[in-house]
Amino acid sequence: MAASLAVVSSLLGAVGAQAASPSTQVVGYHGYHLRVPAGWPVVDLARTPGACVRFDVHAVYLGHPGSQADCPSHLVGRTDALLLQPLDAVSEASSGQDTQVAPQGTATYRPEGVAPVGGEIHLAVPAAGVLVTASFGASSAGVEQVLRSGGLSSDAVAVPAPRPGAGAVRAAAVPQAVPQDVPVQPGGYTGSGFEACAAPSTAQMSAWAASPYRGVGVYIGGNSRACDQPNLTAGWVSTVTAGGWHIMPIYVGSQAPCNSFGHLVSTDPATASAQGAAEADDAVTQAQSLGIPGGSALYDDMEGYDSSNSSCRIGVLNYLSGWTQELHARGYLSGVYSSAGSGISDLAGQYTTGAYTLPDHIWFAWWNNVADTDAGSYVPAADWADHQRIHQYHGGADETWGGVTINVDGDYLDVDGGGSTPPPPPAKYWVDTAPSAPVYASATSTAQTGTLYAGTNYVYCKVWGRMVGDSSVYNHWWLRTDPDVGPAGQYVSAYYLTLWGNDQADDNNGNVIPDC
């Protein structure tokens, strides 16, 4: 850690000497500066391109992450950390529609009342040509305070502000292979695989064609994903799968409530289920942005926990049930990665009860150094027996193939799309809404999670909830949709429909929107 997180004092600049306090330091980059805790190391990625950009430790990273970062294989969790990059096509390709833009000529962070989600905040500062990624754990208050300290120096050089959704639009400006149709992942495969905390470059993957592996686990998202993913794009997925690799898409979301990570599952069953559904929606969004099609399995990473704690166990089971239900509703198969002795054995204990919706695939961590899918006493041999298993049998090992060394966890796969076949994605109903409207996680919530822009939008279904409006113009119906800002699968009030009256919820053609 000490070698890769060395403080680069020359980057602090004169402004740091003027504005820092005994407990803080001022870090400057491309004319943008902000105040961070004095103990945070500052890593110049141009000087150390192999440094691993980790969001599970306090640090400030400056520059574009390298394509061949040296990361430990299995990091999980997030805390307060910063990545400052040039605001260009490379960095915008990894940003999203939730990127906030500082007002013209300023470095002002203005969150507009929407609570940050997903464990990170993206702030574009066109006045200095900088894109900031700020990660956080249980609370965003610390990094938001840091972002509010941002300012500009005389050497700041402005660049054009990114357009809304520029992350998706401008990704094509990054040199990469033209994406081709990607088959269902991981598809049918029996054999060895590995995971690395940061997706290897395509050059590294080509070198590893000399290995016995043909399965590769990649971390596509989640509020507990620890490593930055500079290589992971739709072009990478297309190139790697065309090269014969089978991808296991991993989503590192909220963790068991009896763990100490920053983002935790609730012990309330209904809330936990809703968390699982919301994070499944986000996983689908991330998968689709990478070109991973419906019918693929998406694997939730639920790290090991104390399964003797009943409220903790019940929270996890409800979260995973909500995860699976929502993935099926969105046209994907559900997978769960966990310790054989906690998450997986708890799921196995519910195999015949009917109390929870169970995943289609299990991925169990049992480091017995045996490359097979036998889960021993943790899972009966008859359960998940139709090519539905992955076994992580060792971890944290440096391996070298084709002259390239990567720190990996080792897996053995026996998968072939086994389990229930998910239904097709739900139908979309098109409606006109105005003005731009707040969205919420449920029809009764009052905590805004995003925004649906005015215009013609699609919705999936409706639920009855709290009234929006007044005694003369009102609506109790809420419509499930994927907003322009915020996570997918949120609810907008039918009050904002432009064509219909009180307590009506029809689409633009007059069709009644079905109940959720």
C-alpha positions in Angstrom: 0.0 0.0 0.0 2.7 2.5 0.9 4.4 2.2 -2.5 1.3 2.7 -4.5 -0.2 5.5 -2.4 2.8 7.8 -2.0 2.0 11.4 -1.5 3.1 13.6 -4.4 3.9 16.9 -2.6 4.6 18.8 -5.8 1.0 18.6 -6.8 -0.2 20.5 -3.8 0.9 23.9 -5.0 1.2 27.3 -3.4 -2.6 27.5 -2.9 -2.2 24.5 -0.5 0.3 26.4 1.6 -2.2 29.3 1.9 -5.4 27.5 2.6 -4.5 24.2 4.3 -4.9 23.7 8.0 -3.1 21.3 10.4 -5.9 18.8 9.6 -6.2 19.4 5.9 -4.2 19.7 2.7 -5.1 21.4 -0.5 -4.7 19.4 -3.7 -4.5 21.1 -7.0 -5.0 19.6 -10.4 -5.3 21.4 -13.8 -6.2 24.6 -12.0 -8.9 23.0 -9.8 -8.2 22.7 -6.1 -10.0 21.4 -3.1 -9.3 20.7 0.6 -9.0 17.1 1.8 -7.9 15.5 5.1 -4.2 15.8 5.7 -3.7 12.1 6.0 -5.0 11.2 2.6 -2.2 10.1 0.2 -2.1 11.8 -3.3 -1.3 9.5 -6.2 -0.1 10.8 -9.5 -1.3 8.2 -12.0 0.9 9.7 -14.8 3.9 8.8 -12.7 2.6 5.5 -11.4 0.3 4.1 -14.1 0.2 0.7 -12.5 -1.4 2.1 -9.3 -4.7 0.5 -8.4 -7.5 3.1 -8.1 -9.2 1.9 -5.0 -12.3 3.4 -3.5 -12.1 1.2 -0.3 -9.3 3.4 1.1 -8.9 7.1 1.6 -6.8 8.6 -1.2 -6.8 11.2 -4.0 -5.9 9.9 -7.5 -4.8 12.4 -10.2 -5.0 11.6 -13.9 -6.4 8.8 -16.0 -6.3 5.3 -14.4 -3.8 3.0 -16.2 -5.0 0.1 -18.3 -2.9 -2.4 -16.5 -3.4 -1.5 -12.8 -1.9 -3.9 -10.2 -4.9 -4.5 -7.9 -5.5 -7.2 -5.2 -8.1 -9.6 -6.5 -11.0 -9.3 -4.1 -11.5 -5.9 -2.6 -15.0 -4.9 -1.5 -16.5 -1.8 0.0 -16.3 2.0 -0.4 -15.1 4.9 1.7 -14.3 8.6 1.0 -11.9 8.9 -1.9 -11.4 11.0 -5.0 -10.4 10.5 -8.6 -9.6 13.7 -10.6 -9.2 13.2 -14.3 -9.0 15.5 -17.4 -12.5 16.2 -18.7 -12.2 14.5 -22.1 -13.6 11.6 -24.1 -11.7 9.0 -22.1 -13.1 10.1 -18.7 -16.6 11.0 -20.0 -16.9 7.5 -21.3 -16.9 6.2 -17.8 -19.3 8.9 -16.4 -23.1 8.7 -16.6 -26.2 10.7 -16.9 -26.0 11.5 -13.2 -22.9 13.6 -13.7 -23.3 17.1 -12.2 -21.8 20.1 -14.0 -20.4 23.1 -12.1 -21.9 26.4 -13.3 -20.0 28.2 -16.0 -16.7 29.7 -14.8 -16.9 28.1 -11.3 -16.0 25.0 -9.4 -19.2 25.0 -7.4 -20.7 21.7 -6.3 -24.5 22.1 -6.3 -26.3 18.8 -5.8 -29.8 20.2 -6.6 -31.5 18.4 -3.7 -31.1 14.9 -5.1 -29.4 12.5 -2.6 -26.3 10.8 -4.1 -26.8 7.1 -4.8 -24.6 4.2 -5.9 -21.7 5.1 -3.6 -20.2 7.8 -5.8 -20.7 11.3 -7.1 -19.5 12.6 -10.5 -18.8 16.3 -10.9 -17.7 17.9 -14.1 -15.8 21.2 -13.8 -15.5 22.6 -17.3 -13.9 25.8 -16.1 -10.8 23.7 -15.3 -11.3 20.7 -17.7 -11.6 18.3 -14.8 -14.0 15.4 -14.0 -14.2 14.4 -10.3 -15.4 11.0 -9.1 -16.0 11.0 -5.3 -16.7 7.7 -3.6 -18.3 7.4 -0.2 -19.3 4.8 2.4 -22.2 5.0 4.8 -22.6 8.7 4.3 -21.8 11.2 1.5 -21.5 14.1 3.9 -17.7 13.9 4.1 -16.9 13.9 0.4 -19.7 16.5 -0.2 -17.9 18.8 2.2 -14.7 18.3 0.3 -16.4 19.0 -3.0 -17.9 22.2 -1.6 -14.3 23.4 -0.9 -13.5 23.3 -4.6 -12.1 26.4 -6.3 -10.1 27.6 -9.3 -6.6 28.8 -9.8 -5.3 31.2 -12.4 -3.9 28.4 -14.5 -7.3 26.7 -15.0 -8.1 26.2 -18.7 -11.7 25.8 -19.6 -13.1 23.1 -21.9 -16.7 22.7 -23.3 -19.2 21.5 -20.8 -20.4 17.9 -21.4 -23.8 17.4 -22.8 -26.4 15.5 -20.8 -25.8 11.8 -21.2 -22.3 12.5 -22.6 -20.9 9.3 -21.0 -23.0 7.2 -23.3 -22.8 9.4 -26.4 -19.1 10.2 -26.3 -17.8 6.7 -25.4 -17.4 6.1 -29.1 -14.6 8.7 -29.1 -12.4 6.4 -27.1 -10.4 4.1 -29.5 -11.8 0.6 -29.2 -13.2 -2.2 -31.3 -16.6 -1.6 -32.8 -19.1 -3.5 -30.5 -20.5 -6.6 -32.1 -23.6 -8.5 -30.9 -22.7 -10.2 -27.6 -24.2 -13.6 -26.8 -25.9 -14.4 -23.5 -23.4 -14.5 -20.7 -21.8 -16.5 -19.3 -23.6 -18.9 -21.6 -22.8 -22.6 -21.7 -19.4 -23.4 -20.2 -17.8 -26.0 -18.1 -14.2 -25.2 -17.1 -11.9 -22.8 -15.3 -12.4 -19.1 -14.7 -10.9 -16.2 -12.7 -11.8 -12.8 -11.4 -9.6 -9.7 -11.0 -10.7 -6.6 -9.1 -10.2 -4.4 -12.2 -11.0 -5.8 -15.6 -7.8 -6.6 -17.4 -7.0 -4.8 -20.6 -7.8 -6.5 -23.9 -4.0 -6.9 -24.4 -3.8 -8.7 -21.0 -6.8 -10.9 -21.9 -5.1 -11.8 -25.2 -2.0 -12.8 -23.4 -4.1 -14.9 -21.0 -5.3 -17.0 -24.0 -2.3 -19.1 -23.0 -4.0 -19.9 -19.6 -6.4 -22.7 -18.9 -9.1 -20.1 -18.1 -12.0 -19.2 -20.4 -14.3 -17.6 -17.8 -13.7 -14.1 -16.5 -15.6 -12.3 -13.7 -15.9 -8.6 -14.0 -17.4 -6.1 -11.6 -20.0 -4.1 -13.5 -21.3 -1.9 -10.7 -22.7 -1.5 -7.2 -22.3 0.8 -4.2 -19.7 -1.6 -2.7 -17.5 -2.0 -5.8 -14.0 -1.1 -4.6 -11.9 -0.9 -7.8 -12.2 1.6 -10.7 -12.8 0.0 -14.1 -11.0 2.0 -16.8 -11.0 -0.9 -19.2 -14.6 -2.1 -18.8 -16.6 -0.8 -21.8 -19.0 -2.2 -24.3 -16.1 -2.5 -26.7 -14.1 -4.5 -24.2 -17.1 -6.9 -23.7 -17.5 -7.3 -27.4 -13.8 -8.0 -28.0 -13.4 -10.4 -25.1 -16.4 -12.5 -25.9 -15.5 -12.6 -29.5 -12.2 -14.0 -28.3 -13.9 -17.0 -26.7 -14.2 -15.7 -23.1 -17.3 -16.3 -21.0 -18.1 -13.3 -18.8 -19.6 -13.6 -15.2 -21.0 -10.1 -14.6 -20.7 -9.2 -10.9 -22.6 -6.5 -9.0 -21.3 -5.5 -5.6 -24.2 -4.0 -3.9 -25.4 -3.5 -0.3 -23.9 -6.0 2.1 -25.4 -8.0 5.1 -26.7 -5.8 7.9 -24.4 -7.5 10.4 -21.3 -6.5 8.4 -19.2 -3.3 8.7 -19.3 -2.1 5.1 -20.5 1.4 4.3 -23.7 0.3 2.4 -25.8 -2.3 4.2 -29.1 -4.2 3.6 -31.9 -3.3 6.0 -33.1 -5.8 8.7 -36.7 -4.8 7.8 -37.9 -7.5 5.3 -39.9 -5.2 3.0 -37.1 -2.6 2.9 -34.5 -5.2 2.2 -36.6 -6.6 -0.7 -37.0 -3.2 -2.1 -33.2 -2.6 -1.9 -32.6 -5.8 -3.8 -35.1 -4.8 -6.5 -33.6 -1.3 -6.9 -30.1 -2.7 -7.1 -31.1 -5.3 -9.6 -32.5 -2.5 -11.7 -29.2 -0.7 -11.5 -27.4 -3.9 -12.4 -29.5 -4.2 -15.5 -28.7 -0.6 -16.4 -25.0 -1.3 -16.1 -25.2 -4.6 -18.0 -27.1 -3.0 -20.9 -24.6 -0.2 -21.1 -21.9 -2.8 -21.6 -23.9 -4.6 -24.2 -24.6 -7.7 -22.0 -28.0 -8.9 -23.3 -31.2 -10.1 -21.6 -31.1 -13.8 -20.7 -27.6 -13.4 -19.2 -27.0 -14.1 -15.5 -26.1 -11.2 -13.3 -24.4 -12.1 -10.0 -24.9 -10.2 -6.8 -21.8 -10.3 -4.6 -23.0 -10.8 -1.0 -19.9 -11.2 1.1 -19.8 -13.6 4.0 -21.6 -12.8 7.2 -22.7 -14.2 10.6 -25.7 -16.4 9.5 -26.4 -17.2 13.2 -27.7 -13.7 13.5 -31.4 -14.2 12.5 -32.3 -10.6 11.6 -29.1 -10.4 9.5 -29.9 -13.7 7.7 -33.5 -12.7 7.1 -32.5 -9.3 5.7 -30.1 -11.0 3.3 -32.7 -13.5 2.1 -35.3 -10.8 1.5 -32.7 -8.7 -0.4 -31.7 -11.6 -2.6 -35.3 -12.5 -3.2 -36.1 -9.0 -4.3 -32.9 -9.1 -6.5 -34.0 -12.3 -8.2 -37.6 -11.2 -8.7 -36.6 -7.9 -10.3 -34.0 -9.5 -12.6 -36.6 -12.0 -13.8 -39.0 -9.1 -14.5 -36.3 -7.3 -16.5 -35.4 -10.4 -18.6 -32.2 -11.6 -16.9 -31.2 -14.6 -14.9 -30.3 -14.2 -11.3 -27.0 -15.3 -9.7 -25.7 -15.0 -6.2 -22.0 -15.1 -5.1 -21.4 -15.6 -1.4 -19.5 -17.7 1.2 -20.6 -21.3 1.1 -21.0 -21.1 4.9 -23.3 -18.1 5.0 -25.1 -16.7 2.0 -25.1 -19.9 0.0 -26.0 -22.3 2.8 -28.8 -19.9 3.9 -30.2 -20.0 0.3 -29.9 -23.8 0.3 -31.9 -23.9 3.5 -34.8 -22.3 1.7 -34.6 -24.5 -1.5 -37.9 -26.3 -0.8 -39.7 -23.8 1.4 -41.2 -21.5 -1.2 -40.7 -18.6 1.2 -38.3 -16.7 -1.1 -37.6 -16.4 -4.8 -34.2 -18.2 -5.2 -31.5 -17.4 -7.7 -31.0 -19.4 -10.9 -27.2 -19.8 -10.3 -25.1 -20.1 -7.2 -21.5 -19.1 -6.9 -20.0 -20.3 -3.7 -16.7 -19.3 -2.1 -15.1 -22.4 -0.5 -11.3 -22.2 -0.8 -10.6 -26.0 -0.6 -8.3 -25.8 -3.7 -10.5 -28.3 -5.6 -11.6 -27.3 -9.0 -15.1 -28.7 -9.2 -18.7 -27.6 -8.3 -19.3 -30.0 -5.4 -20.4 -27.8 -2.5 -20.0 -30.6 0.1 -22.3 -30.3 3.1 -23.1 -26.7 2.3 -25.5 -27.5 -0.6 -27.2 -30.8 -1.3 -26.1 -32.3 -4.6 -29.6 -32.2 -6.0 -30.0 -28.5 -5.6 -29.0 -26.1 -8.4 -27.9 -29.3 -10.3 -28.8 -28.3 -13.8 -25.5 -26.6 -14.8 -26.2 -23.8 -12.3 -23.0 -23.6 -10.2 -19.7 -21.8 -9.9 -17.1 -22.6 -7.3 -14.5 -20.1 -6.2 -11.9 -22.6 -4.9 -8.9 -20.3 -4.2 -8.0 -16.7 -4.1 -5.5 -13.9 -3.9 -2.9 -15.5 -6.1 -0.5 -14.0 -8.6 -0.6 -15.9 -11.8 1.5 -15.4 -15.0 0.3 -16.4 -18.4 1.7 -15.1 -21.7 4.2 -13.0 -19.8 1.4 -11.1 -18.0 0.9 -11.3 -14.2 -2.5 -10.7 -12.6 -3.7 -11.2 -9.0 -6.8 -13.4 -9.3 -9.3 -15.6 -7.5 -9.8 -19.0 -9.2 -13.2 -20.5 -10.2 -14.6 -23.6 -11.7 -17.8 -23.2 -13.7 -20.6 -25.5 -14.8 -23.2 -23.2 -16.3 -25.6 -23.5 -19.2 -28.5 -21.1 -18.6 -30.0 -23.6 -16.1 -32.8 -22.6 -13.8 -36.0 -20.8 -14.6 -36.3 -19.0 -17.9 -37.0 -15.4 -17.2 -40.0 -13.8 -18.8 -39.5 -11.2 -21.5 -38.9 -7.6 -20.3 -42.2 -5.8 -19.3 -44.1 -3.8 -21.9 -43.5 -0.1 -22.1 -46.4 2.4 -22.2 -45.6 5.8 -23.7 -46.8 9.0 -21.9 -46.3 12.7 -22.2 -45.2 14.4 -18.9 -44.5 18.0 -18.0 -42.7 19.7 -16.4 -39.7 17.8 -15.3 -40.8 15.7 -12.4 -39.2 14.2 -9.2 -39.1 10.5 -8.9 -39.1 8.3 -5.8 -38.2 4.7 -4.8 -41.8 3.9 -4.0 -45.4 5.4 -4.3 -45.3 6.5 -0.6 -41.7 7.8 -0.3 -41.0 11.5 0.2 -37.2 11.2 -0.4 -36.5 12.2 -4.1 -34.1 9.8 -5.9 -33.9 11.4 -9.3 -35.7 13.4 -12.1 -37.8 12.5 -15.1 -37.3 15.1 -17.8 -40.4 16.7 -19.5 -41.3 15.0 -22.8 -42.5 11.6 -24.1 -41.4 9.0 -21.6 -42.1 5.3 -21.1 -43.6 3.7 -18.0 -44.2 0.1 -17.1 -47.1 -0.1 -14.6 -48.9 1.8 -11.9 -49.5 1.6 -8.1 -51.8 3.6 -5.8 -50.0 5.9 -3.4 -49.8 9.3 -1.8 -51.7 12.1 -3.5 -49.9 14.8 -5.5 -51.7 18.0 -6.2 -54.4 19.9 -4.5 -58.2 19.6 -4.0 -58.9 20.5 -7.6 -56.1 18.9 -9.6 -54.6 15.7 -8.1 -53.6 12.1 -8.7 -53.0 9.1 -6.4 -51.5 6.9 -9.2 -47.7 6.4 -9.4 -46.0 5.1 -12.6 -42.9 2.9 -12.5 -40.2 4.2 -14.9 -36.5 4.6 -15.6 -35.8 8.3 -15.0 -33.2 10.5 -16.8 -31.4 11.2 -13.5 -31.1 8.5 -10.7 -31.5 4.8 -10.5 -33.8 2.8 -12.7 -37.2 1.4 -11.5 -38.4 4.5 -9.7 -41.9 6.0 -9.4 -43.2 9.3 -10.8 -46.7 10.7 -10.0 -49.3 10.4 -12.7 -50.1 14.0 -11.7 -47.5 15.0 -14.3 -49.4 13.3 -17.2 -50.4 16.0 -19.7 -53.4 14.3 -21.3 -55.6 13.0 -18.5 -57.5 14.1 -15.5 -57.7 13.4 -11.8 -56.8 9.8 -10.7 -56.4 8.7 -14.3 -53.3 6.7 -15.5 -53.6 6.0 -19.2 -50.9 6.1 -22.0 -51.0 8.5 -24.9 -53.3 6.1 -26.8 -55.8 5.9 -24.0 -54.8 2.4 -22.9 -55.1 1.8 -19.2 -51.6 1.3 -17.7 -51.6 -2.1 -15.9 -51.1 -2.5 -12.1 -47.5 -3.4 -11.0 
